[in-house]
């Protein structure tokens, strides 16, 4: 068995020495995990950039299609917006009555 400390200062010193090794081990594990995470993110960056560009392209294309449809039939769009607003208002109105 380990020798019991003879004083409070000796006990504190033993605790500090024991914890220093654990802190160093923990720090090394964190640095390793951080480096692995950094490498993974660096590997994913080109894929994510490509995905971002594709999404931006599709959003612009869809936006242009919607704008074209709205310009072709503004009354239909206005009617749909009114109908949706009515349904949402009716749903919230029913909740207040219950």
C-alpha positions as CSV (number, residue, x, y, z in Angstrom):
1,X,0.0,0.0,0.0
2,X,1.0,3.6,-0.5
3,X,2.6,5.5,2.4
4,X,0.2,7.8,4.2
5,X,1.2,11.5,4.0
6,X,2.5,12.9,7.3
7,X,1.3,16.4,6.8
8,X,-1.3,18.4,4.9
9,X,1.3,20.0,2.7
10,X,2.7,16.5,1.8
11,X,-0.9,15.3,0.9
12,X,-1.5,18.4,-1.3
13,X,1.9,17.8,-3.0
14,X,1.0,14.2,-3.7
15,X,-2.4,15.2,-5.1
16,X,-0.8,17.8,-7.3
17,X,1.7,15.3,-8.7
18,X,-1.0,12.7,-9.3
19,X,-3.3,15.2,-11.0
20,X,-0.5,16.7,-13.2
21,X,0.0,13.4,-15.0
22,X,-3.8,13.0,-15.5
23,X,-4.0,16.6,-16.8
24,X,-1.2,16.0,-19.3
25,X,-2.8,12.8,-20.5
26,X,-6.2,14.5,-20.9
27,X,-4.5,17.4,-22.8
28,X,-2.8,15.0,-25.2
29,X,-6.1,13.2,-25.9
30,X,-7.9,16.5,-26.5
31,X,-5.1,17.7,-28.9
32,X,-5.3,14.4,-30.8
33,X,-9.0,14.6,-31.1
34,X,-8.9,18.2,-32.1
35,X,-6.3,17.4,-34.8
36,X,-8.4,14.6,-36.1
37,X,-11.5,16.8,-36.2
38,X,-9.6,19.5,-38.0
39,X,-8.3,17.1,-40.6
40,X,-11.9,15.7,-41.1
41,X,-13.2,19.2,-41.6
42,X,-10.5,20.1,-44.0
43,X,-11.3,16.9,-46.0
44,X,-15.0,17.8,-46.1
45,X,-14.5,21.4,-47.1
46,X,-14.4,20.8,-50.9
47,X,-17.5,18.7,-50.7
48,X,-19.4,21.2,-48.6
49,X,-18.3,24.1,-50.9
50,X,-19.6,22.1,-53.9
51,X,-22.9,21.4,-52.0
52,X,-23.3,25.0,-51.2
53,X,-22.8,26.1,-54.8
54,X,-25.3,23.5,-56.0
55,X,-27.9,24.6,-53.4
56,X,-27.4,28.3,-54.3
57,X,-27.8,27.4,-58.0
58,X,-31.0,25.5,-57.4
59,X,-32.5,28.2,-55.1
60,X,-31.8,30.9,-57.7
61,X,-33.4,28.7,-60.4
62,X,-36.4,28.0,-58.3
63,X,-36.7,31.7,-57.3
64,X,-36.7,32.7,-61.0
65,X,-39.4,30.1,-61.8
66,X,-41.6,31.3,-59.0
67,X,-41.1,34.9,-60.0
68,X,-42.0,34.0,-63.6
69,X,-45.2,32.2,-62.5
70,X,-46.2,35.2,-60.3
71,X,-45.7,37.6,-63.2
72,X,-47.8,35.3,-65.5
73,X,-50.7,34.9,-63.1
74,X,-50.6,37.4,-60.3
75,X,-54.3,37.0,-59.4
76,X,-53.9,33.2,-58.9
77,X,-51.0,33.9,-56.5
78,X,-53.0,36.5,-54.6
79,X,-55.9,34.1,-54.3
80,X,-53.7,31.4,-53.0
81,X,-52.1,33.7,-50.4
82,X,-55.6,34.8,-49.3
83,X,-56.8,31.2,-49.0
84,X,-53.8,30.2,-46.9
85,X,-54.2,33.3,-44.7
86,X,-57.9,32.4,-44.2
87,X,-57.1,28.8,-43.3
88,X,-54.4,29.8,-40.8
89,X,-56.7,32.4,-39.3
90,X,-59.5,29.8,-39.0
91,X,-57.2,27.3,-37.3
92,X,-56.0,29.8,-34.8
93,X,-59.6,31.0,-34.2
94,X,-60.7,27.5,-33.5
95,X,-58.0,27.1,-30.9
96,X,-59.1,30.2,-29.0
97,X,-62.7,29.0,-28.8
98,X,-61.7,25.6,-27.3
